[in-house]
Structure formats: structure tokens, C-alpha cells
Amino acid sequence: MNTINTVADLSPRRVLSIDIFRGLTILVMVFVNDVAGVKGLPWWTYHIPRGEQGLTYVDVVFPAFLFIVGMAIPLAIEKRRSLGDSLLKIVYHIIVRSLSLVAIGLLIMNGRDMDPGATGISYAAWNVLMFLGVILLWNRYPEVEGKLNVFYKILKYAGLGLLIFLLIIYRRENNGEILWINKTNWSILGGIGWAYLSVCILFLVFRGRFTGLVISLVLLVFLNVASKAGWVDFIRHWPRFIWPFGTGSLASITLSGLLLSLIFLRSNLAASLKHKMIWGTSMAIILFLAGWLLMPFGLAKIGSTPSYTLFSSGICVIIFILMYWIVDILGFSKWASVIKPAGSNPLLTYILPDIYYAILGLSHSGLIGDEGWPGVVRSLVFTLFILGIAAVMTRMKIRLQL
């Protein structure tokens, strides 16, 4: 089989609301990560603390990114299929992209724990060089011929060589013991990578069939429930490259985004706008109802309880429906032009704050304000600053694409 016939009925028209949703999510993620260091704000401006129950808008930001990753999967696979890529080539790209996200996540998180004395290089130098290596290796260079193409390849391999060198010298300290990298500390990007791989597997296995994917979502939610109930504790010890689904929580959010994408982009599921809205609203209601029924298992981001994943997915469905109506139906999209760099270059925008923090140490705390609403203003300004840097770097053809 040379190609796969999964999403041929997807609309070829680009859905602007998906790009805008992605850009807004990245910017809000930059903001909430920075404002987390501001003291004296209302409880809903922070994550719900460990051991407590509840949900704030901050807790929904990471699920929103997972959700939008899922929405983009059918479009990305269809694009590769339309270019003539074989199934094997598509699978290869999915694996490389997933592992690249995990690798970047490992580099970022371990960079925060590096021991300058044992490594033989300062914290700022190691992390800045690490991000330079990431950009050089994963930058999307222009497709050109001749000497310029050779130069771009040299840059890419220079990035790889730099990262290998930094990993060789890397050391961290834990309880007085000097260790190498923590191979499971991949944080947000790694979680996205494994969830992306999981949902792509399901999409390809079921060949994009809506019914099979809905059943998969139900099974992932059940896996999440079984994990919280302690019925399948053994899967926590399985390596992720063998079982990328984990406890099912992150994959279920990503799959919810994929299903909504099919509802709005497939003509055979919901041909008219009215039907799309009915299907989408019904999906949100079902997710909220399921989350309410599973409340006995708790509502917390830390631990990814079933209700947390379901409520977060339902909120993302509602947000996208509203955005689709405003942007793609009513045509009000000019307001979003300012966030275009974040939507078109999300990975670079996401890591730019870490580069900034690496240069200054760990943060810019104390430079403007660490308490109350002045701190919020500081974080807003910082978010706009990151957006501006992302825009400049995007114009300079620096675009991270896995």
C-alpha cells in the first residue's frame, strides 16, 4: 500500500480559527508561566495546588494545546497524503516528530537541573548553547540548491554536534549524588509528543473512521478511570516507547481535538453549519456530563483525573466553536493578525521565554514587579515582548518545524 485514504473528504480551505486558537493558546501559556511567579493574586490566576480539588483557567492552558495538536492531525496527514507520501513515510514522520518533541522536552527540563560545578560550564552558558543547538537542528531551512543548501546542512549538523557535546558534559546533582540526565523528565513538550504519537496511531489504525475513534476515546477515558482506581498500576512502569498512551489522560484530550476537527472539516459527518454546531455542542455536553459523572475520582490537574481531562476537553470544544463562528463564519479575523507569529511558529514562541530566563539566570523576578497587579502588567508586557521577538525571528526565516 503506497498511500492511505483516510481524510480525502476534508475541506481544502484553511480553517483560520485553528491557527488563531493555536496562537492564543501559546501566548496564554507564555503569560501564565510568567505570572505564576507573581504573588498576591486571586486564586484563579494560579494552578490548583497539589492535594486540592478544582479547576482554573490556568489549568486548562496545557489541555488546550493538546487539543489543538489533535485538531491539526487530520489536516497534516492529509497534506502529506496529497503530496504522495506513502504510509511508511507518514509513519516515519510521525515517529520523528514525536521523539523530537520528547528530546526537546528532556533538554529543557534537564537544563534547569544542571549542576554548573560538575558540568564545568555556567548555567546560562549551557542552556543558551542548548537552545542554539535546538534551533540549528530543528530549524526549517529554505529549500534551495547549490552552496547555500550545503551551508544549511552544515548548520543543522553543527546543531546536532553541539547538543551531543552538551549532553556528554552534562551533570546534575541529586541528594549529594552526581548524575547524568533524567530520562523521564520531559515535561510539557514530551507529554505532547507521546500524546501526538498515540493519537496518530489510532487515526491510522482506524483509517480516520469516526466511529472507531469515538470508541477509542471511550476506552482512553476508561483507562484513565482504571488508572485512578489503581486497577492498572502496572502500566505506569511500562516504557513510553512501548506504551505511549500512558494513563490515557493526555491522549484523550488530543483525541477529542481530532474528533472535533473531523466534525467541522468533514462534509460527510456534518454538511451544513447548523449540523456542525449541533454536533460540536452535543460533543461538549457529553464531555461535561461524563466529567460530572466521574467527579468521585476527583477534579485536579496534578494527577490528570478523568473529570479534569473531560471538563478541559469540553471547554476547548466550546472555545473553538465560538472562535469558528467569529473567525470563519462572520469573517472577523483581522484582529488576530498580531498573534500570527505565535500560531505559525508555536514551538519557537514556546521556548523563547526559557531562552530569556536562561540568559538572565532563572527568571526576571525583581526587575519590574513580583506582587499584585503590577506583576500582571509585567507578565503582559513580557508576553508581548516574546510575541515581538517571535515575529522578528519568523521574518528572519527562523522557524522550528519538526
C-alpha positions as CSV (number, residue, x, y, z in Angstrom):
1,M,0.0,0.0,0.0
2,N,1.6,3.2,-1.1
3,T,-0.9,5.7,0.2
4,I,-3.6,5.9,2.8
5,N,-7.1,7.0,2.1
6,T,-8.2,8.5,5.4
7,V,-9.3,12.1,5.1
8,A,-9.8,12.7,1.4
9,D,-13.1,14.5,2.2
10,L,-11.5,17.1,4.4
11,S,-12.1,20.6,3.3
12,P,-9.1,22.0,1.4
13,R,-10.0,25.5,2.7
14,R,-7.7,26.5,5.6
15,V,-9.6,27.0,8.8
16,L,-8.3,30.2,10.3
17,S,-9.8,29.5,13.7
18,I,-7.4,26.6,14.2
19,D,-4.4,28.8,13.6
20,I,-5.8,31.5,15.9
21,F,-6.7,29.1,18.6
22,R,-3.1,27.7,18.5
23,G,-1.6,31.2,18.6
24,L,-3.8,32.3,21.5
25,T,-3.0,29.2,23.4
26,I,0.7,29.7,23.1
27,L,0.5,33.3,24.2
28,V,-1.7,32.5,27.2
29,M,0.8,29.7,28.1
30,V,3.7,32.2,28.0
31,F,1.6,34.6,30.2
32,V,0.5,32.1,32.8
33,N,4.0,30.6,33.1
34,D,5.4,34.1,33.8
35,V,2.6,35.3,36.0
36,A,2.9,32.2,38.2
37,G,5.8,34.0,39.9
38,V,3.7,36.9,40.9
39,K,2.4,36.9,44.4
40,G,-0.8,38.2,45.9
41,L,-3.2,37.5,43.0
42,P,-6.6,35.8,43.2
43,W,-6.7,32.0,43.5
44,W,-8.0,31.6,39.9
45,T,-4.8,33.1,38.5
46,Y,-2.8,30.1,39.6
47,H,-2.8,26.3,39.2
48,I,-4.9,24.5,41.7
49,P,-2.3,23.4,44.4
50,R,-1.3,19.7,44.8
51,G,-3.8,17.9,47.0
52,E,-6.7,20.3,46.4
53,Q,-9.6,19.9,44.0
54,G,-10.8,22.4,41.4
55,L,-10.1,23.9,38.0
56,T,-8.9,27.4,37.0
57,Y,-8.3,28.8,33.5
58,V,-4.6,28.3,34.1
59,D,-5.2,24.5,34.4
60,V,-6.9,24.4,31.0
61,V,-4.0,26.0,29.0
62,F,-1.9,22.8,28.6
63,P,-5.0,20.8,27.6
64,A,-5.9,23.5,25.1
65,F,-2.5,23.0,23.4
66,L,-3.0,19.2,23.4
67,F,-6.5,19.8,21.9
68,I,-5.2,21.9,19.1
69,V,-2.5,19.4,18.3
70,G,-5.2,16.8,17.9
71,M,-7.2,19.2,15.6
72,A,-4.3,19.6,13.3
73,I,-3.5,15.8,12.9
74,P,-6.1,15.1,10.1
75,L,-5.0,18.1,8.1
76,A,-1.3,17.3,8.5
77,I,-1.7,13.7,7.4
78,E,-4.0,14.6,4.5
79,K,-1.4,17.2,3.4
80,R,1.3,14.5,3.3
81,R,-1.0,12.1,1.6
82,S,-1.9,14.6,-1.1
83,L,1.8,15.1,-1.7
84,G,2.2,11.4,-2.5
85,D,3.8,10.2,0.7
86,S,3.5,6.5,1.4
87,L,2.1,5.1,4.6
88,L,5.6,4.2,5.7
89,K,6.9,7.7,5.1
90,I,4.0,9.2,7.0
91,V,4.6,6.8,10.0
92,Y,8.3,7.7,9.9
93,H,7.5,11.4,10.0
94,I,5.1,10.9,12.9
95,I,7.7,9.0,14.9
96,V,10.5,11.5,14.2
97,R,8.2,14.4,15.2
98,S,7.1,12.7,18.4
99,L,10.6,11.8,19.5
100,S,11.8,15.3,18.6
101,L,9.3,16.8,21.0
102,V,10.3,14.4,23.7
103,A,14.0,15.1,23.1
104,I,13.5,18.9,23.3
105,G,11.4,18.5,26.4
106,L,14.2,16.4,28.0
107,L,16.8,19.0,27.1
108,I,14.8,21.9,28.5
109,M,13.9,20.2,31.8
110,N,17.3,18.7,32.4
111,G,18.8,22.1,31.6
112,R,17.0,23.5,34.6
113,D,18.6,20.9,36.9
114,M,22.2,21.0,35.6
115,D,25.0,21.5,38.1
116,P,27.4,24.1,36.9
117,G,30.3,22.9,39.0
118,A,30.0,19.3,38.0
119,T,29.3,20.2,34.3
120,G,32.2,22.6,34.1
121,I,30.1,25.4,32.5
122,S,27.8,28.0,33.8
123,Y,24.0,27.5,33.9
124,A,23.4,30.3,31.5
125,A,26.1,29.2,29.0
126,W,24.9,25.5,28.9
127,N,21.2,26.5,28.4
128,V,21.8,29.2,25.9
129,L,24.1,26.8,23.9
130,M,21.4,24.1,24.2
131,F,18.7,26.3,22.7
132,L,21.1,27.4,20.0
133,G,21.6,23.7,19.1
134,V,17.9,23.1,19.2
135,I,17.2,26.0,16.8
136,L,20.1,25.0,14.4
137,L,19.0,21.3,14.3
138,W,15.2,21.8,14.1
139,N,15.0,25.0,12.1
140,R,13.1,24.7,8.8
141,Y,15.7,25.9,6.3
142,P,14.6,27.2,2.9
143,E,14.6,24.6,0.1
144,V,17.5,25.8,-2.1
145,E,20.1,24.2,-4.3
146,G,23.9,24.6,-4.5
147,K,26.3,26.0,-1.9
148,L,23.5,27.6,0.2
149,N,21.9,24.2,0.6
150,V,25.3,22.8,1.8
151,F,25.6,25.7,4.2
152,Y,22.2,24.9,5.7
153,K,23.1,21.3,6.1
154,I,26.3,22.3,7.9
155,L,24.2,24.4,10.3
156,K,21.9,21.5,11.0
157,Y,24.7,19.1,11.7
158,A,26.5,21.8,13.8
159,G,23.4,22.0,16.0
160,L,23.4,18.2,16.4
161,G,27.1,18.2,17.2
162,L,26.6,21.0,19.8
163,L,23.8,19.1,21.5
164,I,25.8,15.9,21.6
165,F,28.7,17.8,23.2
166,L,26.5,19.4,25.8
167,L,24.9,16.1,26.7
168,I,28.4,14.5,27.1
169,I,29.5,17.1,29.6
170,Y,26.1,17.4,31.4
171,R,25.8,16.6,35.1
172,R,23.2,17.2,37.7
173,E,23.1,16.8,41.5
174,N,20.5,14.8,43.4
175,N,20.8,14.2,47.1
176,G,24.5,14.7,47.0
177,E,25.0,12.3,44.1
178,I,26.2,13.5,40.7
179,L,24.1,12.0,37.9
180,W,23.5,12.3,34.1
181,I,20.2,13.3,32.5
182,N,16.9,12.3,33.9
183,K,15.5,10.3,31.0
184,T,11.8,10.6,32.1
185,N,11.7,14.4,32.9
186,W,10.3,15.6,29.5
187,S,7.5,17.8,31.0
188,I,5.0,19.5,28.7
189,L,6.7,19.0,25.3
190,G,7.4,15.4,26.0
191,G,3.8,14.9,27.1
192,I,2.6,16.5,23.8
193,G,5.0,14.2,21.9
194,W,3.7,11.0,23.4
195,A,0.0,12.1,23.1
196,Y,0.6,13.1,19.5
197,L,2.1,9.7,18.7
198,S,-0.7,7.8,20.5
199,V,-3.5,9.6,18.6
200,C,-1.7,9.3,15.3
201,I,-1.5,5.6,15.8
202,L,-5.3,5.4,16.5
203,F,-6.0,7.6,13.5
204,L,-4.0,5.5,11.1
205,V,-5.2,2.2,12.6
206,F,-8.9,3.2,12.2
207,R,-8.1,4.9,8.9
208,G,-9.8,8.1,10.1
209,R,-13.2,6.4,10.8
210,F,-15.2,8.5,13.2
211,T,-16.9,5.6,15.0
212,G,-13.6,3.7,15.7
213,L,-12.1,6.9,17.0
214,V,-15.1,7.6,19.3
215,I,-14.7,4.1,20.7
216,S,-11.0,4.8,21.2
217,L,-11.9,7.9,23.2
218,V,-14.2,6.0,25.4
219,L,-11.5,3.4,26.0
220,L,-8.9,6.0,26.8
221,V,-11.3,7.6,29.4
222,F,-11.9,4.1,30.9
223,L,-8.1,3.7,31.0
224,N,-7.8,7.0,32.9
225,V,-10.5,5.8,35.3
226,A,-8.8,2.5,35.8
227,S,-5.5,4.2,36.5
228,K,-7.0,6.5,39.1
229,A,-8.8,3.5,40.7
230,G,-5.5,1.6,40.9
231,W,-6.6,-1.2,38.6
232,V,-3.8,-0.9,36.1
233,D,-0.9,0.4,38.1
234,F,1.4,-1.9,36.2
235,I,1.2,0.3,33.1
236,R,2.9,3.2,34.9
237,H,6.1,1.1,34.7
238,W,5.9,0.4,31.0
239,P,8.4,2.4,28.9
240,R,6.6,5.1,26.8
241,F,8.1,3.9,23.6
242,I,6.2,0.6,24.2
243,W,3.0,2.2,25.6
244,P,2.8,5.9,24.5
245,F,-0.8,6.1,25.8
246,G,0.3,6.4,29.4
247,T,-2.8,6.6,31.7
248,G,-4.9,7.8,28.8
249,S,-5.5,11.3,30.1
250,L,-3.3,13.4,27.6
251,A,-4.2,11.2,24.7
252,S,-7.9,11.5,25.4
253,I,-7.7,15.3,25.3
254,T,-5.7,15.2,22.0
255,L,-8.2,12.7,20.5
256,S,-11.1,14.9,21.5
257,G,-9.5,17.7,19.4
258,L,-9.1,15.3,16.5
259,L,-12.8,14.3,16.6
260,L,-13.9,17.9,16.7
261,S,-11.7,18.6,13.7
262,L,-13.4,15.8,11.8
263,I,-16.8,17.2,12.7
264,F,-16.0,20.7,11.3
265,L,-13.9,19.6,8.4
266,R,-15.6,16.5,7.0
267,S,-18.7,17.0,4.9
268,N,-20.0,13.5,5.4
269,L,-20.3,14.0,9.1
270,A,-21.9,17.4,9.2
271,A,-22.5,19.0,5.9
272,S,-24.2,22.3,7.0
273,L,-23.1,24.9,9.5
274,K,-26.2,24.0,11.6
275,H,-25.2,20.4,11.8
276,K,-21.6,21.2,12.7
277,M,-22.8,23.4,15.5
278,I,-25.2,20.7,16.7
279,W,-22.6,18.0,16.6
280,G,-20.0,20.2,18.3
281,T,-22.3,21.4,21.0
282,S,-23.5,17.8,21.6
283,M,-19.9,16.7,22.0
284,A,-19.3,19.4,24.6
285,I,-22.4,18.4,26.5
286,I,-21.4,14.7,26.5
287,L,-17.9,15.6,27.7
288,F,-19.2,17.8,30.5
289,L,-21.8,15.1,31.5
290,A,-19.1,12.4,31.6
291,G,-16.8,14.6,33.6
292,W,-19.6,15.3,36.1
293,L,-20.4,11.6,36.5
294,L,-16.7,10.8,37.2
295,M,-16.3,13.5,39.8
296,P,-15.9,10.8,42.6
297,F,-12.4,10.3,41.1
298,G,-11.6,14.0,41.8
299,L,-11.0,17.1,39.8
300,A,-7.3,18.1,39.6
301,K,-4.7,18.8,37.0
302,I,-2.0,17.2,39.1
303,G,-2.7,13.5,38.5
304,S,-4.9,14.2,35.5
305,T,-8.2,13.0,36.9
306,P,-10.8,11.8,34.4
307,S,-13.1,14.8,35.2
308,Y,-10.2,17.2,34.7
309,T,-9.5,15.8,31.2
310,L,-13.1,15.7,30.2
311,F,-14.0,19.2,31.5
312,S,-10.9,20.6,29.8
313,S,-11.8,19.0,26.5
314,G,-15.4,20.3,26.8
315,I,-14.2,23.8,27.5
316,C,-11.9,23.6,24.4
317,V,-14.8,22.5,22.3
318,I,-16.9,25.5,23.3
319,I,-13.9,27.9,22.8
320,F,-13.3,26.5,19.3
321,I,-17.0,26.6,18.3
322,L,-17.1,30.3,19.3
323,M,-13.9,31.1,17.5
324,Y,-15.0,29.2,14.4
325,W,-18.2,31.3,14.4
326,I,-16.4,34.6,14.8
327,V,-13.5,34.0,12.5
328,D,-14.5,31.5,9.8
329,I,-18.3,32.3,9.6
330,L,-18.5,36.0,10.4
331,G,-15.1,36.8,8.9
332,F,-13.7,38.8,11.9
333,S,-10.1,37.7,11.6
334,K,-8.0,40.9,11.2
335,W,-7.9,41.3,15.0
336,A,-5.8,38.1,15.2
337,S,-3.1,39.2,12.8
338,V,-1.0,40.3,15.7
339,I,-0.8,36.8,17.1
340,K,0.1,35.2,13.7
341,P,3.7,34.5,14.6
342,A,2.7,32.5,17.7
343,G,0.2,30.5,15.6
344,S,2.6,29.8,12.7
345,N,5.7,29.3,14.7
346,P,4.4,27.9,18.0
347,L,7.4,25.8,19.1
348,L,9.9,28.7,18.8
349,T,7.4,31.1,20.6
350,Y,7.1,28.5,23.4
351,I,10.8,28.1,24.0
352,L,11.7,31.9,23.7
353,P,10.8,32.6,27.4
354,D,13.2,29.8,28.5
355,I,15.9,31.3,26.4
356,Y,15.3,34.7,28.0
357,Y,15.3,33.2,31.5
358,A,18.5,31.3,30.7
359,I,20.3,34.5,29.8
360,L,19.2,36.2,33.0
361,G,19.5,33.2,35.2
362,L,16.2,31.6,36.2
363,S,13.8,34.5,35.8
364,H,13.4,38.3,35.6
365,S,11.9,38.4,39.1
366,G,12.5,41.7,40.8
367,L,13.1,43.7,37.6
368,I,9.6,45.2,37.4
369,G,7.2,43.7,39.9
370,D,6.6,40.5,41.8
371,E,3.4,41.3,43.6
372,G,-0.2,42.1,42.7
373,W,-1.4,43.7,39.6
374,P,1.9,45.4,38.7
375,G,3.2,41.9,38.3
376,V,0.3,41.1,36.0
377,V,1.2,44.1,33.9
378,R,4.8,42.9,33.8
379,S,3.8,39.5,32.6
380,L,1.5,41.0,29.9
381,V,4.4,43.2,28.7
382,F,6.7,40.2,28.7
383,T,4.2,38.2,26.7
384,L,4.0,40.9,24.1
385,F,7.8,41.2,24.1
386,I,8.1,37.4,23.4
387,L,5.5,37.8,20.6
388,G,7.6,40.6,19.0
389,I,10.8,38.5,19.2
390,A,8.9,35.6,17.6
391,A,7.7,37.8,14.8
392,V,11.2,39.1,14.1
393,M,12.7,35.6,14.1
394,T,9.9,34.3,11.9
395,R,10.7,37.1,9.3
396,M,14.3,36.0,9.5
397,K,13.2,32.6,8.4
398,I,13.9,31.0,11.8
399,R,11.0,28.6,12.1
400,L,11.1,25.4,14.2
401,Q,9.2,22.7,12.5
402,L,9.6,19.0,13.4
